[in-house]
Amino acid sequence: MLKRQQGFTLVELMIVVAVIAILSTVAIPAYDQYVTKARRADAKVALMKLAQLQEAYFSNNNKYAVTLTELLASSAEGFSSIVGTTAQSPQNYYTLTLAPGATATRSFTLTATPYGDMITREGKMSVSCKGLTLDSTGQRGVSGGGTGSIQDCWN
């Protein structure tokens, strides 16, 4: 009487490895795109928060702040590396810039540009958003030569 051996054959193991490899080629890029889009929320939240702070500053001073240092003097609100017109977003994925408008104290444009590994991540995306903008009228935009439309980048 022959004893039957327990375990898997090499062919069965190779099939499992092949299935895992095929699933990984689909799952990893999809996960990377999900992470990049989720990190864009850092820029959107930061821009909206700065715009809100600008409006509060305007209601108290009858003018918009010309620098982020001036705007965030009373409370940094989670922003870091505040120097003049630039700061880092709360999660450090974006560099934020404040540009006064044509009439410096009556309008402004805020810009968020990718920082650190977000530069590389945005470069790999099929729809890349190199920069997001928000102005004093609430107009959303994109900057930096990305391939994404306003709709793609802000939603």
Secondary structure in CASP SS format (residue, H / E / C, confidence):
PFRMAT SS
TARGET T0000
AUTHOR 0000-0000-0000
METHOD secondary structure of the structure
MODEL  1
M C 1.00
L C 1.00
K C 1.00
R C 1.00
Q C 1.00
Q C 1.00
G C 1.00
F C 1.00
T C 1.00
L H 1.00
V H 1.00
E H 1.00
L H 1.00
M H 1.00
I H 1.00
V H 1.00
V H 1.00
A H 1.00
V H 1.00
I H 1.00
A H 1.00
I H 1.00
L H 1.00
S H 1.00
T H 1.00
V H 1.00
A H 1.00
I H 1.00
P H 1.00
A H 1.00
Y H 1.00
D H 1.00
Q H 1.00
Y H 1.00
V H 1.00
T H 1.00
K H 1.00
A H 1.00
R H 1.00
R H 1.00
A H 1.00
D H 1.00
A H 1.00
K H 1.00
V H 1.00
A H 1.00
L H 1.00
M H 1.00
K H 1.00
L H 1.00
A H 1.00
Q H 1.00
L H 1.00
Q H 1.00
E H 1.00
A H 1.00
Y H 1.00
F H 1.00
S H 1.00
N H 1.00
N H 1.00
N C 1.00
K C 1.00
Y C 1.00
A C 1.00
V C 1.00
T C 1.00
L H 1.00
T H 1.00
E H 1.00
L H 1.00
L C 1.00
A C 1.00
S C 1.00
S C 1.00
A C 1.00
E C 1.00
G C 1.00
F C 1.00
S E 1.00
S E 1.00
I E 1.00
V E 1.00
G C 1.00
T C 1.00
T E 1.00
A E 1.00
Q E 1.00
S C 1.00
P C 1.00
Q C 1.00
N C 1.00
Y C 1.00
Y E 1.00
T E 1.00
L E 1.00
T E 1.00
L E 1.00
A E 1.00
P E 1.00
G C 1.00
A C 1.00
T C 1.00
A C 1.00
T C 1.00
R C 1.00
S C 1.00
F E 1.00
T E 1.00
L E 1.00
T E 1.00
A E 1.00
T E 1.00
P E 1.00
Y C 1.00
G C 1.00
D H 1.00
M H 1.00
I H 1.00
T H 1.00
R H 1.00
E H 1.00
G H 1.00
K H 1.00
M C 1.00
S C 1.00
V C 1.00
S C 1.00
C C 1.00
K C 1.00
G E 1.00
L E 1.00
T E 1.00
L E 1.00
D E 1.00
S C 1.00
T C 1.00
G C 1.00
Q C 1.00
R E 1.00
G E 1.00
V E 1.00
S E 1.00
G C 1.00
G C 1.00
G C 1.00
T C 1.00
G C 1.00
S C 1.00
I H 1.00
Q H 1.00
D H 1.00
C H 1.00
W H 1.00
N C 1.00
END
